[in-house]
Amino acid sequence: MQSINPVNGEVIHTYTEMPSVEAEHRIKQCHEAFLSWRKYSIEKRADRVHHAATLLKERKSRYARLMTEEMGKHLREAEAEIEKCAWVFEYYATHAVEFLSDTPVKTEMAESFITYQPLGVVLAVMPWNFPFWQVFRFAAPALMAGNGALLKHASNVCGCALAIEEVFSDAGFPKALFSTLLIPGKRVEEVITHPLVKAVTLTGSTEAGRSVAAMAGRCLKKSVLELGGSDPYLILEDADLDKAVTACVKSRLINNGQSCIAAKRFIVVEAVYEAFVQAFTAQMEAIKMGDPTDNMADIGPQASLALRDALHRQVTESVKAGARCLIGGHIPEEKGAWYPPTVLVDVQKGMPAYAEELFGPVAAIIRVKDTEEAIAVANDTAFGLGSGIFSEDIKNARRIARDRIIAGATAVNDFVKSDPRLPFGGVGESGYGRELSVFGIREFVNIKAVTVGA
Ligand code: NAP
């Protein structure tokens, strides 16, 4: 398992895969730690979680640099990611009592209430794109609810995986309550099927989600899936185009274009099509690609050569099928996994850019007649993660957002961002279950009804 700097292709470190006996030992240790942790009061758990948040803030620049080296995100964004991890920890440490206290229910019994009991050891299979955030947004609610956590991180970010384990160990959590398994995706089955592992969450591609859900299903274990998306953004006739273009470019390029909730399909009504395309392309063209540690750069490289090449294939196949590439769309000569901001227009059904997730700085622009056609195209997808609508008729946009767009989140006159206070997740091939907010902390608990007779 290797960490490779995508800026120049140099190997940073080679990690040895953990043998099965070591993985098994860690599962057992995690279970032992869970047995003691579950007895901690929520307030005592919150103390540790607050401490971990403080350590994250203190170590921000070291951890941010590690992320940038292993997967190429801009250092600025990496630092913001560490701060967001501290936020999600503080959020759950503060709100867990409210979310997990027993809920009384009036029935004909003398007493009835709902209680939220931890499940045990939960496995998290995580992606490389937000190497710290994805893990902390799972760990904060899962641990506050009294569970143990095993991390199987993406194989290209083993350094981040070990650094995250270090945070929990230094923050005084019971030994091995949070434990990292350095194993590749093909060995996840041996962990899911282990009797001491009670549930699994996967953030990653639809393909990996299908496979993990099937394994969990076979042994009847709870699963949560946070998968990919091809998020539609509707630009309606009465949109404020300046606002729309700025937000759409920002959302498309966040994390070098490698975000599950990035704006990916721009569905523009005829009346504003030419103006939108012109302004959007101009802003994309002005983006500076460069070393992610350089303050002057806007975006860095893609996370690996394989991912960059897969993205380029989607672009060239779409162009072959009739899309026009206005800017970008070529592989630069420099060493490293570079791919420039790319704008495709005339995108239509049947092209990869219409149907598949474009996980990189490539925008697919689709022209439609009117609002109704825009909604139909937005929903013409197997995914359902984020989405957005730009219109100055707020009442109408709000109605479309609420009732017409099939997705886990819709933003009006803005783009979707994850926020500890709001549920996060998708429908269809974007997965099931929710992270964050009260819904996230209720995923890995036994929601138990207790009734007491007179
Ligand atoms: P990925 O290839 O699916 O990998 C994700 C994780 O799953 C990695 O740890 C990987 O391990 C493991 N894995 C891969 N195939 C597996 C299998 N067949 N069985 C068990 N585990 C398997 O995804 P990625 O390239 O890292 O991440 C990008 C994808 O994640 C995009 O589609 C993106 O949209 C999605 N994503 C979704 C969200 C969300 O919240 N909805 C957030 C971020 C990213 P190895 O590295 O060892 O292969």
Boltz pocket constraint, residues with backbone or C-beta under 6 A from the ligand:
constraints:
  - pocket:
      binder: B
      contacts: [[A, 125], [A, 126], [A, 127], [A, 128], [A, 129], [A, 130], [A, 134], [A, 152], [A, 153], [A, 154], [A, 155], [A, 156], [A, 183], [A, 184], [A, 185], [A, 186], [A, 188], [A, 202], [A, 203], [A, 204], [A, 205], [A, 206], [A, 207], [A, 208], [A, 209], [A, 211], [A, 212], [A, 225], [A, 226], [A, 227], [A, 228], [A, 229], [A, 259], [A, 260], [A, 261], [A, 357], [A, 359], [A, 385], [A, 425], [A, 426], [A, 430], [A, 431]]
      max_distance: 6.0
